[in-house]
Amino acid sequence: MAALPEGTPCWANATVTDLEGAKAFYGDVLGWTFGESSPQYGNYTQAYSDGKAVAALVPSMPGQQAQAAWCLYLASPDAAATAERIRGNGGEVVMGPMQVGDFGTMVIATDPGGVAFGVWQPGAHGGFERQDAPGSYSWAEIITREPAKADAFFPAVFPYGVRKMDSEEFDYRMFQVGDRPVLGRMSAEGDFLPPEAPSYVNVYFAVDGTDAAIERLTKHGGKVYFGPVDSPFGRFAAVGDPQGAAFGLIDLGRTAGERPTTVGV
């Protein structure tokens, strides 16, 4: 697999407190199957859709009270250099750079507004083997109460061009690698998020029928935070698993309306 361009989303995993419960939930909601857990890597468990690697579940460490959450990883040809740019632009490196066997090198970091994300320098593990198909990664967006900090930080750390949606209803920007949009940024100023919810990266997984997926999700104790609603990009919803990890669902085949225009920033 060819290396992805720097800054491109390349992998996602969820920290969970109950691995077997998470496997049952995501197995039904997204149709995932799972590989064997890896005890040498904290029972890291890879998820598959149609036999292709699409994500992973990571049990929280014993004794830790880690909040269940999804983490998006952005590709880097040099994780150590990316970590230095993170620090140099007001972010915090929480973990790493750390080599993970021969799989690759990882960094866990936050932007100056507290948004957590990962960096992945691939080795034997190149990242997503399937995208934009039911059960696989489709899109991600930074949802932040401090959009100005994100807008300055991410293009300084990664080689992003920036375009802004031409809309008076919401403040949304897209970070691009070349001409390809790879990551969104949604302002959560005001009452967009509940007071207790942190700024975060919302990772969307494609489904064949958002409403049907929500039925499966709620049956297992998941929550719906927003939607489902139709959009020019697909019918989507912001949801959470029973352990509190927020993510998104989107049916790419059900679109409505014209896509908004964008302007360079």
C-alpha positions in Angstrom: 0.0 0.0 0.0 1.4 3.4 -1.0 2.0 5.8 1.9 -0.9 8.3 2.3 -0.1 12.0 1.9 0.9 13.8 5.1 -2.1 15.0 7.1 -4.5 12.5 5.6 -6.7 10.5 8.1 -5.2 7.0 8.1 -6.6 5.1 11.1 -9.0 5.3 14.0 -9.4 3.4 17.2 -11.6 3.6 20.2 -10.6 3.4 23.8 -13.2 1.2 25.6 -13.8 0.1 29.2 -15.6 -3.1 28.2 -14.0 -4.8 25.2 -16.5 -7.6 24.8 -19.4 -5.2 25.1 -17.9 -2.9 22.5 -17.3 -5.9 20.1 -21.0 -6.9 20.4 -22.1 -3.3 19.9 -20.0 -2.4 16.8 -20.4 -5.9 15.4 -24.1 -5.4 15.2 -24.3 -1.7 14.4 -21.5 -1.6 11.8 -21.2 -5.2 10.8 -17.6 -5.6 12.1 -15.8 -8.8 12.7 -12.7 -8.8 14.9 -9.3 -10.3 14.9 -7.5 -11.9 17.9 -6.7 -9.5 20.7 -2.9 -8.8 21.1 -1.9 -9.1 24.8 1.5 -7.7 24.1 -0.2 -4.5 23.0 -2.8 -4.2 25.7 -5.3 -6.5 24.0 -5.5 -4.2 21.0 -8.2 -5.7 18.8 -8.5 -4.9 15.1 -11.9 -4.6 13.4 -12.7 -5.7 9.9 -15.4 -5.0 7.3 -15.7 -7.4 4.5 -12.3 -8.8 5.5 -10.6 -5.4 5.4 -9.1 -3.6 8.4 -11.2 -0.6 9.2 -10.6 0.4 12.9 -9.6 -1.0 16.2 -10.8 -1.2 19.8 -8.3 -0.6 22.7 -9.2 -1.5 26.3 -8.3 1.1 28.8 -5.3 0.3 31.0 -6.1 -1.4 34.3 -6.5 1.2 37.0 -7.1 4.0 34.6 -10.4 5.9 34.5 -10.0 6.8 30.8 -13.1 8.1 29.1 -14.2 6.0 26.2 -13.5 7.9 23.0 -12.6 7.6 19.4 -9.2 8.8 18.2 -8.4 9.8 14.6 -4.8 9.4 13.4 -3.3 11.6 10.7 -0.5 10.3 8.5 3.0 11.5 8.9 6.3 10.5 7.1 8.2 11.5 10.3 6.3 11.3 13.6 9.1 12.9 15.6 9.2 16.0 13.3 5.4 16.2 13.5 5.6 16.1 17.3 8.0 19.0 17.3 5.7 21.1 15.1 2.8 20.2 17.5 4.8 21.6 20.4 6.1 24.5 18.5 2.5 25.6 17.6 1.0 25.5 21.1 -0.2 21.9 21.1 0.7 19.2 23.6 2.2 15.8 22.9 0.5 13.5 25.4 2.3 10.3 24.3 5.2 9.4 22.0 6.6 9.4 19.5 6.5 5.7 20.3 7.4 2.8 18.0 4.8 0.1 18.1 6.7 -3.0 17.1 7.2 -3.0 13.3 3.7 -1.7 12.7 4.6 2.0 12.9 5.2 5.0 15.1 2.5 6.8 17.0 1.9 10.1 18.7 -1.1 11.2 20.8 -1.5 14.9 21.0 -4.0 17.8 21.6 -4.4 21.1 19.8 -4.3 24.4 21.8 -8.0 24.1 22.3 -7.8 20.6 23.8 -8.9 18.5 20.8 -7.2 15.1 21.0 -5.9 13.4 17.9 -3.2 10.9 16.8 -0.3 10.9 14.4 0.7 7.7 12.6 4.0 7.0 10.8 3.2 3.8 9.0 5.4 0.7 9.1 3.9 -2.7 8.4 0.5 -1.2 9.3 -0.5 1.2 6.6 -3.9 2.2 8.0 -7.4 1.8 6.6 -7.8 -1.0 4.1 -11.3 0.1 3.2 -13.0 3.5 3.1 -16.3 5.1 2.0 -18.1 1.8 2.0 -20.6 0.5 4.6 -18.8 -0.4 7.8 -15.7 1.7 7.1 -14.3 5.2 7.7 -15.8 8.0 5.7 -15.1 11.4 7.1 -14.0 13.3 10.3 -14.4 16.8 11.6 -12.9 18.7 14.5 -15.8 20.1 16.6 -14.3 22.8 18.8 -15.2 25.6 21.1 -12.0 27.4 20.0 -12.1 27.4 16.2 -9.5 30.1 15.8 -6.9 28.0 17.7 -7.7 25.0 15.5 -7.6 27.1 12.3 -4.1 28.4 13.2 -2.7 25.1 14.5 -3.6 22.3 12.1 -2.4 24.1 8.9 0.9 24.9 10.7 1.5 21.3 11.7 0.2 19.6 8.5 0.5 20.9 4.9 -3.2 21.9 4.7 -4.9 24.3 2.4 -8.0 25.8 3.9 -11.4 26.5 2.4 -14.5 27.9 4.2 -18.1 27.0 3.5 -19.9 30.0 2.2 -22.7 29.9 4.8 -24.2 32.3 7.3 -25.8 29.5 9.3 -22.6 27.8 10.6 -18.9 28.2 10.7 -17.3 25.2 8.9 -13.9 24.9 7.3 -12.3 22.1 5.4 -8.6 21.3 5.5 -7.3 20.0 2.2 -4.3 18.0 1.0 -3.8 19.3 -2.5 -7.3 19.6 -4.0 -8.7 16.9 -1.8 -10.7 17.8 1.4 -9.5 15.5 4.1 -10.8 16.9 7.4 -13.5 19.3 8.6 -13.6 21.9 11.3 -16.9 22.8 12.9 -17.3 25.7 15.3 -19.0 24.7 18.5 -19.1 28.2 20.0 -22.3 28.9 21.9 -24.6 26.0 22.9 -23.7 23.6 20.1 -22.2 21.1 22.6 -23.6 20.2 26.0 -21.5 21.9 28.8 -20.0 18.6 29.9 -18.9 17.6 26.4 -15.3 18.3 25.4 -14.2 19.5 22.0 -13.3 16.5 20.0 -12.9 14.9 16.5 -16.0 13.3 15.3 -15.2 10.2 13.2 -17.9 9.1 10.7 -18.5 5.6 9.6 -20.5 4.8 6.5 -23.6 2.7 6.8 -26.2 1.3 4.4 -29.2 3.1 5.9 -28.7 5.6 8.7 -32.1 5.0 10.3 -31.7 1.2 10.4 -28.2 1.6 11.9 -29.7 3.9 14.6 -32.3 1.3 15.4 -29.5 -1.2 16.0 -27.5 1.3 18.0 -30.3 2.2 20.4 -31.2 -1.4 20.9 -27.7 -1.9 22.3 -27.9 1.2 24.6 -26.3 3.7 22.3 -27.4 7.3 22.2 -28.4 9.7 19.4 -27.1 13.2 20.0 -28.1 14.8 16.7 -30.1 13.7 13.7 -30.6 11.8 11.6 -30.8 14.6 9.0 -30.4 14.7 5.2 -27.6 16.7 3.7 -25.8 17.1 0.3 -23.1 14.7 1.6 -25.4 12.0 2.9 -28.0 11.2 5.7 -26.0 11.5 8.9 -26.3 11.5 12.7 -24.0 12.2 15.7 -24.2 9.2 18.1 -22.5 7.6 21.0 -21.8 4.0 22.0 -23.0 2.6 25.4 -19.6 3.4 27.0 -19.7 7.1 25.9 -17.5 7.2 22.8 -19.0 9.7 20.4 -18.9 9.0 16.6 -21.0 9.6 13.5 -23.0 7.6 11.1 -23.6 8.5 7.4 -25.3 7.0 4.5 -23.4 8.3 1.5 -26.0 7.1 -0.9 -28.8 9.2 0.4 -28.1 12.8 -0.4 -30.4 15.9 -0.6 -29.8 19.4 -1.9 -26.8 21.0 -3.5 -23.4 21.1 -1.9 -22.5 24.5 -0.5 -19.9 26.5 -2.3 -16.5 27.1 -0.6 -14.1 30.0 -0.6 -10.3 29.9 -0.1 -9.0 31.3 3.2 
